């Protein structure tokens, strides 16, 4: 294989792109003569193998250039360039089913499978998804976004293929982080027991299991994956079968452990997989023969190929970054500097992190748990401050919650911080292991509401609905950074049972932060603006839109109250009753799906008889469908949760002409 060309960059980093001229130069499209010939995988398969390495160089340069202009998942995509080329070169996709776990590494895959012409619409409104998506291409047979699903899905495809008497290959590509999750092992166990013909590629980009051992490892992997070796192995097994069972079992274990000793595959062998590897995932001379051997042997059971790659490969700033530039906004190709806006208020994630550190300084019983997202949840800063008090359990949300429950049983104060979209995966544990036992676990859900470019797979739309139905559970949602600081203090002080905090992927509104959080009155909202005709009940960070709407309504002679409810559970029924009795129209506003805060308000108003005397109630929540990726502003405009929509809803409730603002986009 030709030596890979590394993208040369300056080692000097700066917080933003220095100038428009430099940005334009950085985004100039690279020269890609080989890649230009590859309009699809059929063109790829016509190339001589000697052209694959220079093609990979061009593909890597194209990915860097694209992500510099769109943002997205860079390091993971750079790490699988050669593997992606090799898989499409060897296998007959899309007839052969190729399933990528998570999907954040699929930018090279999308470029090679006929989507290069749209690749610069990646993660943009109306453009290509940042993940695999069935509706987008036949080359995306299974949608992803959350991790550790690929082997389960692939097994379903493989068994379905057998039932339908087809003869295609099914390949799952899963990373060493994703394979740490329990679901992946459930699938491995099931696949090994069923002995279905299935190929699993373990993409080890963190040297988490075993390093490749050069030419010897490559030779042994090629030999072990060959049909001849497996036929000899089958023959030896047949000969061994004529001997008594103790001798036969000893022979089987001797071969199995000998191969495992060389390759490190004993674990997977015990689960019923034929293990091959580790092999260099950036060397076509290693990759192609092994993939061809496995492709050509259509009689065997499940096979696991252990491929070692380097995340961020070929781009110096990514290789040097602690997270290998896993997720980035727009950046300068020359320097690697990300174009992050200056002079913004701190993110809500940072505010949470600072507030938790403040509380932990006062109470050594406070500990924190994250599921492979220490930086994303802000807990990396907590871990740096308090040695031994942060626990990153890997991609294992179920375990994280029950682990936190155990810590609570021992008198500690666990803060379990998991993105809203990922908390869905731990729902059974939340219900049975925390809520049912009324344990004081602090469940912190970042990225609540709509999340922008990550789209539907990562939207935190449903937590108010699925948490709100659980008994004895406190649920809080701050309207700004000051409220968030105080709510962290509420969590630290509350020991009566489970307590939930949810906040969006957003910056604060620019308020000065208190030196110390002070617990808010429990289960009580606050009246921010008092009127007589219309009452807006806000939960979360739509408060500023409610205040804008109130100002607009006042200008039309409609006196408007605005309440920041703070608590979705327990509801402040005294405040709700007072507003319902003294206003003609009551509108709830939330950044969540149907079945959440507004539904609870309607439930109590109906049962209290407060809707029997003509009160006009309206509930404003996210639409009852999945919203595609876009900017958050456009998503909330499409969802109908901006100030203009609130005004129009109030006018409609009063029987006046309701003029809804035109959406910024038609949506998806």
N, C-alpha and C positions, 0 to 999 in steps of 0.2 A: 504493500500500500504506500502511495506517495505520502511524504510527510505533510501533515496538515498545516495550512497557512493560518496563522493566528492573526486576528484583526489587530493591527497596531493602534495603540491609543496612548494618550498622554497619561502619565501616572498622577498628575495633579487633578484633584477633584474640586469642584465648586458646587454650591447649592443649587444654582440655576444655570440654564443656558446663557452664555455671556452676551450674545447679541443675535439679532434677527439674521444677519449675514452668516454668522457661524452656524446657526440652526439650519439655514437653508443648505449650506454646504454639507452639513452633517447628514442631511436627509436625502442627498443626491443618490439616485439609485445606482447600485453597483453594476459593473459589467458582468453579465451572466450568459455567455454564448451557449454553453451546454444546457443550462436550465431552460433557456428560451426555446430549445428544440423539444422539451418535454411538456407537451400539452396535457398529457395524462399518463397513466401507468403503462399503457401499451407502448408508448414512445420510450419510456424508461427501460422496458424489457428488451428493446432493440439495441440498446447500447452495449458495447463490449465491457466486460468486467473492469478493464483497465481504466475506463472513464468514470467509474463510480466515485473514486476518491476526489477528483477535481469537481465532479458534480456536487458532491457533499459540501465542498468548500463554497461553491456558489450558492447552494441552498442555505447554508449557515449565514452567509453575508446578506442574503435576501431576508431571512427571518430577523436579523438584527435591524436592518433598515426599516422593515415593516413595523416592528414593535416600538422603534424609536418614535414613530409618528402616531401610533395608536395607543401605546401602553399595553400592558398585558403580562402574561407569564413568559418570561424570557429564558431564565436559566434552565428550566426543565425542558423547553423546546430545543435549546442548543445541545443539550446532553443526548438527545435521541436522534440526531440527524442521520448518522450512519445506520443506526438500527432501523429507522423508518425507510430509508432507501433500500436496505437489504430485504426487509420484509415484503415490500411491494415488488421488488425485483425477483424474488424467489417464489412467492405465492401468487396465485391467480385471483387477486382481489378485484372486484368485490364478491366474486363467486365463492372464494375462500373468505370466511368471516373473520375480520380483524377487529378486536374490541380493545380499546384503550381505557385503562382505569383512570378515574378522575377526569381526564381529558384536558388538563392544562398543558400538556406537552404535544398537542396535535397540530401546531402551526405548520411544521414541515409536511405532515400528512395532508393537510388541506391544500397546500401549494401543489403537491404532486398529484392530487386526485381531482384536477380540473377546476380548482377554485382560485387559482393564482390571480385571475383577472379581477376578483372581488376581494382579494386578501387585505387590501388597505381599507376596507370597510369593517375590518375585524373589531368586534365589541362596540360598534357604533350603532346608533338607532337605524333600524332597517337593514343592517349589514349582517355579516357572518357572525355566528356565535363564537365565543371564546372557548367553547367546549364541543364535544361531539354532539350531533343533533340529528335524529332520524329524519326529520322533515327536510333537512338541508341537502343530504346526499346519500346515495346508495352505499357509499364507502363508510358511512357512519351507521352501522347496523344497530347500535345501542347507545342511547344518550347517557351522558355522565355529568358530573359536577361534584358529587360527593364521592369519597374514595371507597375502595375495597369491594366494589360490586362486580368487577370484571369476570372473576372466575365463576361466580354463581351464574351470571348471565351466560357465559360461554358454555358452561355445562348444560344449561337449558337449550342453547343452540345445538350442541353436539347430540344430545338425546333426541331432540326434535328432528335433526338430520337423519339419525338412525331409524326413527319411526317412519319418516317419510321416504326412506330408502334412497337417500342421496349419498354422494361420496365426496363432498367438499371437506376442506380442512377448517377447523375452528381454532383461532389463536387469541389468547388473552395476554395483554401486556400490563404488568402490574409492578409498581415500584417497591423498593425495600421499606419505605415508610407505610405505604398502603397495605402491604402484606402483614404488617404488625397487628392489624385490626382483627377482632374475633371473627367477623363475617368471612374474611378470606380463609381462615383456618377451617371454618365450618364447610366452606365450599371445597377446599382441598381434601378434607376428610371424606366428603360425599363422593367427589370425583374419583378418588383412589379406590373407594369401595365398589363403585359402579364399573370401573375399568373401561370407561368410555374413551374413545380416541379423541384426545384433547391436547393441545399444546399451550403451555403456560410459559411466557417469557418473564423471568424475574429481572427487572431493570434495577440493578443495584448501583445507585449513584452516590452512595455515601460510604462505600467499603464496609457496609454494616454486617456482612456475613463472612466474606472471605475475599482476599485480593486474587486477581488472576496471577498465574505463575509462569507467564511468558510462553515460550515456544513449547515447552513440555506440556503445560496445561492445554494449549491449543491442540496439540497432537492427540493427547489423551481424550479430549472432548470430541474431536473429530472421529477418533476410533470408536469411542463408546456410543456415539450417535449413529454409527453406520449400520446398515442393514445386515452386513456380513457378521459383525460382532454380535448383533442381537440374535441372528440366526444360530450362531455358534452357542450363544448363551442359552437359547431355547433347546438346542440339541443336548447340551450338557445337563440342562434341567431334566430333559426326558430320560437321559441315562441315569441320572441320580434317582429318578422315580422308581427304578427297579430295586433300589437298595432299601433296607429298613428305614423307617421314618427318622430315627435319631441321626443316621448318617446323611440322609437327604436334607434334613434341617440344618445340620452342621455345614454342608456344602453351600446351601443357599446363603446362610449368614456369612460364610467366609468370603464369597464373591461380593455380597452386598456391602460388607464393611470394608473390604479392600478397596472397592470403588469409592465408597464414602470417605475413606482415609485420604485418597488422592484428591478428591474433588470437594469434599465438604458437604456432600449431599445426603448424608445418612438420615437426617430429619425428614426430608421429603420422600426418601425411599421407604421409610417406615409408614408414611401416609399413603403409599401405593403408587407414587410417581416414579418414573424412570428419570433419574437426575443426570443432566449433562452440564458441565461447567466447572469452574467459572471461565468465561471467555471474554476477550477484549472487545467491548462493544463499539470501538472506534476503528477496528481493523477488519476490512472486508475479507482479507485472506483467512481470517478466523471465523467470521460470521457466516459467509456464504456457504462453505462446505457443510457446516453443522446444520444450517437451516435446510439445505438441500437433502441431507441425509434424513432428517426428520420428516420432511415433506414426502420423500419417496417411500418411506416405510409406513404403509397404510394399514398394517395389521395390528400394530401395538396398541397398548392402552395409553393412559395419560403420561405425558412427558413434560418435565420442567427444565428449561434451559436458563441457566444462570449467566446473565450478561452484565459485565461491570462497565459502567459509563461514568463520565465526569459531568456533573451539572454545571452549566455555564461554559461548556467546552468551546475553546476557540475565540473567546472574547475576553480580553484581559480584565476589564473592569468587573465582569461577572465572576470570573475565576477568583478575583481578589476579594469580592464582597462576602461578608459573613453568610448571607442567605443566597449567594450566587445570583443575585438580582432575580429572585424568584418571581416577584410581582412588582412591576414598575409602572410609573406614569410615563409620559413622553420624556425622552432623554436625548442628549447630545451624543451621537455615535462616536465622535472623536474623543471626548473626555469621559463619557459614561455618566455625566452629571444629569440628574433628573430635574425636569422643569417644574419644580414645586413652587406654588405661589408664596410670595413673601407676605409678612405682616398680617397673617390671618390669626384669629383667635385659636387657642389650642383645640385639638380634636376632643371629642367626648371620651374617646379611649384614653387619651393622655390625662384628662381630668379625673377619670375613674382611677387610673394608676396612681396619680398623686394623692388622691383622697385616701386610697387604700393604704398607701405607705404611711400617711399621717396616722391612721387608726392603728396600724401595726406597730408603730413606734410606741404607742401607749399600751398595747395589749399583746404580749408575746404568744398568746393562744391563737392569734390569727395566723392562718396558713392559707396558701393559694394553690389551686389545681388548674391546669390547662391541658387540653387534648391536642398537643402538637402545634399550638398556636401561641407561644409565649410572646412574640413580638406583636402579633395581630391583636391580642387582647391587652397589651400593655404590661403584662406580668413579667416580662424580661427585666424591666426596671425594678420591680419588686424583688425578683430573685437576686439581682445584683446587690440589693440593699440588705437582704436578710438571707444569709447563707443557711441552707437546709430547711427553709420554710416554703419553697416553691417546688411543686411536683408536676413535672411534665410527663404524662402517662402515655404519650404517643396518640396515634389516631384510634382512640378507644373511648368514645364519649360515654358509652354505657358503663364501662369500668370506672371512668372518672367520677360519675355521680355516686355510684355505690361505694367507691373508695372514700369519697367525701362523707358519705353517711357513716362509715366506720370511724372516721376521724371525729365526727360529731359525737358519736357514742363514747369516745374517750375524753370528752370535755373540751376539745379544741373548737375553734371557730373557722370552719372551712369556707373559703370563697371559691366557688367552682365557676370559672369564667369560660364560657363556650359561646360561639356565635349562635344567634337565634336559629339559623338554618340547620346547624349541626345538633342543636339541642333536641330537635325532632328525633334523632337517632337514639336518644337516651330516655325517651318518654316512659317506657315501662319501668325503668329504674327510678325515675322521678316519682312516679305514682306509688310503686310498691315498696321501694327501699327507703324513700324519704318521706313522702306525704302520709302514707298509711301509718308509718311509725312516728309521725309528727316530730321528725328530727330537725334541729336547727341548722340546716344546710343553706348557705347563701348562694343562690343560683343567679349568676350574672350573665345576661345575654346581650352581647355586642351585636352590631349590624342588624338591629330590629328595624322593620319597615323595608322600604325599597333600597336597593344597593347600587343602582347604576349599571356600569358596564358588565358586571358579572351576571346580570340577568336573573331569569326565573329560578335557576338552580340554587342561587345563594340568597334569594330574597327572604327576609325575616318577617313574613307576612302573617304567620299563623300562631305565634306564641301566645297572644292574648286570648285566642280561642281555646287552644289546648291546655294552657295553664289555668285559665279562668274557671274551668269546670271542676277543678280539683278542690276538695274541701280543705279548710284550715290552712289556706295558702295566701300569703300576702303578696300583692303584685304592685310594683311602683314603676312609674314612667316619668322622668324629669322633662320639664319644658325648656331648660337651659342648663348651663354649666354650674351655676350656683346651686340650683335644685339638686343636680347630680351629686355634688359634693356633700350636701346635707343627707341625701338618701343613703350614701355609703355609711355615714354615721348611724343612720337608722338600722342598717343591716348589722353593723358591729354590735349594736346595743340589744338587738332582738334575739332572745333565746327561747321563745315559746314554740317555735316550729319553723317550717320552711318559709323563706322569704325570697322573692324574685325581683330583680331589677332589670329593666330592658331599656336600651337607648340606641339611637341610630348611628349609622356611619355618617358623621357630620361634624362640623366644627361648632363650637359654642357661638353665641351671638355677640360676644365681646364684652360681657359683664366682668367687673373686677371680682376675682375669686376671694372668698373669705380665708382668713388665716387658718381657720379650723372649722371643720364641718360640725354642725349642731343638729341633732335629731329633730325631724319635723314632727308636729302633732300627729299622732298615729291615726291613720284612716281619715284624715281631714284634708279637704281641698282649700283653695283660697279664691276669693272673689277679686279679680284683677280690675274689673271695670263694672260699674253698676248702672243698669238702665231699667226700663219698665215694660218694653214691648217684646223683645226677642232676647233669648238667653242662649249663648253658645257655651257648651260644655266641652272643654278640650282635655285630651289626655295625650301627653307627649309633646313633641316639638313642632306641632302645628299651631302653637299658641300665637306666634307672630303673625301667621296668616289669619287667625281669628281676630286679632286686634286690628289688622288692616281692614278686614271685612266689617268689623264693628264701626270703624271710622267712616267707611263708605255708607253704611246703613244710616248712621247718625246724620250724614250730610243729606240724606233723603227724608229726614224727619222721623226715622225709626229708632227709638231709644233702645240701646242694646247693652246687655250685660255679658261679660266674659268671665267664665270660671275656669281656673286651672285645677283639675280634679286631683292630680298627683297620684292617687291610689285607684287602681282598677278593682282592687279587692283588699280590704273591705271598702265598699263604696261609702262616700260621705252622704248618707241618705238625708240627713238634716238639711244640708245645702241643696241637694237635688229637690227635696220637697218644697223648700222655700222658693226656689226659682220656678218650679212647675206651678205653684199656686199664684205667683205674682207676674207671670208672663204669658202671652198668648201663644208664642212659638218657642219650642225648645229643640235645639239641634246639637247632637253629639258629633264630635270630630276626633278621629283617631287614625294612626298609621298602622292599621292592621286589617285583617280579613273580616268578613261577616262572621258573626258568632262571638265577637269580642266584647269590648267595653260598651258599645251602643246597645248590644243585645241584652246585657245585664241591666243597663239603665231602663230599657223598655220593660223588662221582666218585672222590676220592682215598681215602676210607675203603674203598670197594669194591676198588679196585686194590691197596691195601696189605694186603688180607685182614683188616682190622680189624672187619669185620662178620660174619666167619665163626664167631665164638665166642659169638654170642648178643647182641651189642650192639644195643640198641633205638634206632634213629635216627628222629627226627621233624624235619620241615622246616616252619617257620612263616614264611609270606610273605604278600603281598597275594593276595586271591582272584583266580582266573583269569577276571575280567570287569571291565568298566569300572564304577567307582563314581560315582554322581551326586553333585552338590554337596551340601554339608552343613558343619557345623563339623568341624574336624580331629578333635576328640575323638570325635564321633559316627562319623566315617568309620573311625577306627582301631578303635572298638568293633565296628562292622559288619564290619570286616576280620578281627576275631578276634586282635588283636595287643596286647591289654591284659593286665595281670598275671593277672587271673582266667582268661583263656584259656590262658595259659602253664601255670598250675597244673593246669587241667583236662587239658591235653595230656600233662603229666607223669604224672598219675594214670592216664589211659587207657593210656599206654605200659606202666605197671606192672600193668595188668590190674585196677586198682581202679576204683570208680565215678567216672566223670568228669562233674562237674556244671559245664556251661558257663554263664557269666553270660548273662542275657537281654540281647539287644542293645538299645541305646538307641532304635534305629529298625529297621524291617524292611528298610531299604535300597531300592534302585531297580534 
